[in-house]
């Protein structure tokens, strides 16, 4: 073995043996085993010292309410601190969590950063938002490009959207979208993709939109949330601080459908899957732009809608808060 290679391996092993890394990795092992309080105990000190993986994992714990009380604002703070250190999964989760909380303008920058650095879930959420103009400047061709990028990367929800979206695009827009997707896949700057795609008009329909949870990456990261779709936050989790009341109420939006029959079918399916979470909740079928938006509500306070959306998201059902 060449001396430089041997030295590199020895240095790498020394890094793996450092207490901070060992603590974060040990916490991840405990998390996978279901020992959430034990995982929190392992991550608290390295997080306080600014370890990006530990900060991200603490954000996961507070977002899901595992080992600690469910607390979305605290989760956002941890994600933000990890994202500031360049943690891609934390940047994606920050954008998605803000998006689900109805803070779309603030979410977009984080989603773009994560998507352009290869996070497939951020690309999917950003693609849907850009395609429909829902919280982002409308550009269906560029939105399609992000969705194709997520599909080609293997993200399952993006496959269905990528199959439906071409029917809403002209042949020219589809070609430009595919060209932009190739630019994104090749790691070229988003400005290059933007230059290849002209802004076009409003689409006639939109797909069901939602934000799946990003997969954790890195040696000390927590496991994939998708493996824990049955888990929900503890019943004793306190409500977030109350926000100002809105006269029209806040709602949890689950998707947009071509007609009310499709929306009712989606609601029936969701109730059969999450009966406990949805006990006492009423669906709202809200028409807009020729589509039917499936929502739950209205809630007098944003905190109530946000809490339900967080629980649905933790159970594997994408949603976001709207008015």
C-alpha positions in Angstrom: 0.0 0.0 0.0 1.4 3.4 -1.0 2.4 5.6 2.0 0.0 8.4 1.2 -2.9 5.9 1.0 -1.9 4.3 4.3 -1.7 7.7 6.0 -5.1 8.7 4.7 -6.7 5.5 6.0 -5.0 5.9 9.4 -6.3 9.5 9.6 -9.8 8.4 8.7 -9.8 5.7 11.4 -8.6 8.3 13.9 -11.5 10.5 12.9 -14.0 7.7 13.3 -12.7 7.1 16.8 -13.2 10.6 18.0 -15.6 11.0 20.9 -18.0 13.4 19.1 -18.4 11.1 16.1 -18.8 8.0 18.3 -21.4 9.8 20.4 -23.5 10.8 17.4 -23.2 7.4 15.8 -24.1 5.7 19.0 -27.2 7.9 19.3 -28.2 6.9 15.8 -28.0 3.2 16.8 -30.2 3.8 19.8 -32.7 5.7 17.6 -32.9 2.7 15.2 -33.5 0.5 18.2 -36.4 2.6 19.4 -34.5 4.0 22.4 -35.3 7.6 21.6 -34.5 9.1 25.0 -31.1 7.4 24.9 -30.5 8.8 21.4 -31.3 12.3 22.7 -28.9 11.9 25.5 -26.1 11.0 23.1 -26.8 13.9 20.7 -27.4 16.7 23.3 -23.7 17.5 23.9 -22.4 17.3 20.3 -25.4 19.4 19.2 -24.5 22.1 21.8 -21.0 22.1 20.4 -22.3 22.6 16.9 -22.1 19.2 15.3 -24.2 19.3 12.2 -25.4 15.7 12.3 -26.3 16.0 15.9 -28.2 19.3 15.3 -30.1 17.6 12.4 -31.0 14.6 14.5 -32.3 16.8 17.3 -34.5 18.5 14.8 -35.8 15.1 13.7 -36.6 14.2 17.3 -38.5 17.5 18.0 -40.4 17.3 14.7 -41.5 13.8 15.3 -42.0 14.1 19.1 -39.8 11.1 19.9 -37.9 11.2 23.2 -39.0 14.8 23.6 -42.3 16.7 23.3 -43.4 17.5 19.8 -42.2 21.1 19.1 -42.1 22.3 15.6 -40.5 25.7 16.3 -37.6 24.0 18.2 -37.2 21.5 15.3 -37.0 24.4 12.9 -34.3 26.0 15.0 -32.2 22.9 15.0 -32.6 22.4 11.3 -31.7 26.0 10.7 -28.5 25.7 12.7 -27.5 22.5 10.9 -28.3 24.0 7.5 -26.1 27.0 8.3 -23.2 24.4 8.5 -24.1 23.1 5.0 -26.1 20.0 6.1 -28.1 19.2 3.0 -30.8 17.0 4.7 -31.3 19.6 7.4 -31.7 22.3 4.7 -34.3 20.2 2.9 -36.2 19.4 6.2 -36.0 23.1 7.1 -37.6 24.0 3.8 -40.2 21.3 3.9 -41.2 21.9 7.5 -41.6 25.7 6.8 -43.6 24.8 3.8 -45.9 22.5 5.8 -46.3 25.3 8.3 -47.6 27.6 5.6 -44.4 29.8 5.5 -43.9 29.2 1.8 -41.9 32.3 0.9 -39.4 31.5 3.6 -39.3 27.9 2.6 -38.5 28.4 -1.0 -34.9 29.5 -0.6 -34.0 26.5 1.5 -35.8 24.1 -0.9 -33.9 25.5 -3.9 -30.6 25.2 -2.0 -31.2 21.6 -1.0 -32.7 20.7 -4.4 -29.7 22.1 -6.3 -27.4 20.2 -4.0 -29.1 16.9 -4.9 -31.9 16.4 -2.3 -34.7 14.6 -4.2 -37.5 15.4 -1.8 -36.7 19.1 -1.9 -36.6 18.9 -5.7 -40.0 17.3 -5.7 -41.7 19.9 -3.4 -40.0 22.7 -5.3 -41.1 21.2 -8.6 -44.8 21.0 -7.6 -44.7 24.5 -6.2 -43.0 25.9 -9.3 -45.2 24.0 -11.7 -48.5 25.2 -10.1 -47.4 28.6 -9.0 -48.5 27.7 -5.4 -46.2 29.9 -3.3 -43.6 30.2 -6.0 -43.3 32.0 -9.3 -45.2 29.9 -11.8 -43.0 28.2 -14.4 -44.5 24.8 -15.3 -41.5 23.7 -17.5 -39.0 24.4 -14.8 -41.3 22.7 -12.2 -41.5 19.7 -14.5 -37.7 19.7 -14.6 -37.4 19.4 -10.8 -40.0 16.7 -10.7 -38.2 14.7 -13.5 -34.9 15.1 -11.5 -36.6 13.7 -8.4 -38.1 10.8 -10.5 -34.8 10.0 -12.1 -33.2 9.9 -8.7 -35.6 7.2 -7.6 -38.1 9.2 -5.5 -41.3 7.2 -5.7 -43.9 10.0 -5.3 -42.3 11.9 -8.2 -42.9 9.1 -10.6 -46.7 9.5 -10.5 -46.4 13.2 -10.9 -43.9 13.0 -13.7 -46.4 10.7 -15.5 -49.3 13.1 -15.1 -47.6 16.4 -15.7 -46.8 16.0 -19.5 -50.5 16.0 -20.3 -50.6 19.6 -18.9 -47.6 20.8 -20.9 -47.2 21.8 -24.5 -44.6 19.7 -26.5 -42.3 22.7 -26.4 -42.5 23.2 -22.7 -42.0 19.5 -22.1 -38.8 19.6 -24.2 -37.5 22.6 -22.3 -38.3 21.0 -19.0 -36.5 17.8 -19.9 -33.5 19.9 -21.1 -33.5 21.7 -17.7 -33.7 18.4 -15.9 -30.6 17.2 -17.7 -28.8 20.4 -16.6 -29.8 19.8 -13.0 -28.8 16.1 -13.1 -25.4 17.1 -14.5 -24.9 19.4 -11.6 -25.0 22.6 -13.7 -26.1 25.8 -11.9 -29.8 26.4 -11.7 -29.2 29.6 -13.6 -28.3 27.4 -16.6 -31.6 25.5 -16.2 -33.5 28.7 -15.9 -32.0 30.1 -19.0 -33.2 27.0 -20.9 -36.8 27.4 -19.7 -39.1 30.3 -20.6 -41.9 31.2 -18.2 -45.3 30.0 -19.6 -48.9 30.4 -18.6 -51.0 28.8 -15.8 -51.5 25.0 -16.1 -55.1 23.7 -16.3 -54.7 21.4 -13.4 -52.3 20.5 -10.6 -51.3 17.2 -9.0 -51.7 16.3 -5.4 -49.0 18.2 -3.7 -47.2 17.3 -0.5 -43.8 17.1 1.2 -42.4 13.7 2.0 -39.7 13.6 4.7 -36.1 13.7 3.5 -33.8 10.8 4.1 -31.1 11.4 6.6 -27.6 11.1 5.3 -24.1 11.1 6.8 -22.4 8.6 9.2 -24.1 10.0 12.3 -27.5 10.7 10.9 -30.8 9.4 12.2 -32.6 6.6 10.2 -35.0 7.2 7.3 -38.4 8.4 8.6 -40.2 6.4 6.0 -39.3 3.2 8.0 -41.4 4.5 10.9 -44.6 5.5 9.2 -46.8 4.1 11.9 -45.3 6.2 14.7 -47.1 9.4 15.9 -46.1 12.0 18.5 -47.0 11.2 22.1 -50.4 12.2 23.3 -49.0 14.3 26.1 -47.1 16.6 23.7 -48.1 20.2 24.6 -49.7 22.5 22.1 -47.5 25.2 20.6 -48.1 28.8 21.7 -51.4 30.2 20.4 -51.3 32.5 17.4 -53.6 35.2 16.4 -57.0 34.1 15.2 -58.0 34.2 11.6 -61.6 35.0 10.8 -61.7 32.5 7.9 -59.8 29.9 9.8 -56.7 27.8 9.0 -56.9 24.5 7.2 -54.7 21.5 6.6 -54.5 20.8 2.9 -53.9 17.2 1.7 -54.1 17.6 -2.0 -55.9 18.9 -5.1 -58.1 16.7 -7.3 -59.8 16.8 -10.7 -63.3 16.4 -9.2 -65.1 16.0 -5.9 -65.5 12.3 -6.3 -61.7 11.8 -6.5 -61.3 14.0 -3.4 -63.9 12.0 -1.5 -62.2 8.8 -2.4 -58.9 10.1 -1.2 -60.5 11.2 2.1 -62.1 7.8 2.6 -58.7 6.1 2.0 -57.0 8.4 4.4 -59.5 7.8 7.2 -59.1 4.1 6.8 -55.4 4.5 7.2 -55.3 7.1 10.0 -58.6 6.7 11.9 -57.2 7.6 15.3 -55.5 10.8 14.0 -58.6 12.0 12.2 -61.2 11.2 14.8 -63.7 14.1 15.0 -62.1 15.9 12.0 -64.3 17.0 9.1 -63.1 17.2 5.4 -63.5 20.3 3.4 -63.9 20.1 -0.4 -62.8 23.5 -1.6 -63.2 24.4 -5.3 -60.5 26.5 -6.9 -59.5 26.9 -10.5 -61.6 23.9 -11.7 -60.1 21.7 -9.1 -61.2 20.4 -5.7 -58.8 20.9 -2.8 -59.1 18.3 0.0 -58.6 20.1 3.3 -59.4 19.6 7.0 -60.7 22.4 9.1 -61.2 25.2 9.6 -59.2 25.8 12.8 -59.4 29.1 14.6 -55.7 29.0 15.4 -52.7 28.2 13.2 -51.2 26.1 16.0 -54.1 23.6 15.9 -53.7 23.1 12.2 -49.9 22.9 12.5 -50.1 20.2 15.2 -52.5 18.0 13.1 -50.3 18.4 10.0 -47.2 17.5 12.0 -48.9 14.3 13.2 -50.1 13.4 9.7 -46.6 14.0 8.3 -45.0 11.8 10.9 -47.5 9.1 9.9 -46.4 9.4 6.3 -49.2 11.7 4.9 -47.8 14.9 3.3 -49.8 18.1 4.0 -49.4 21.8 4.7 -51.2 24.6 6.5 -53.1 27.2 4.5 -56.0 29.7 4.9 
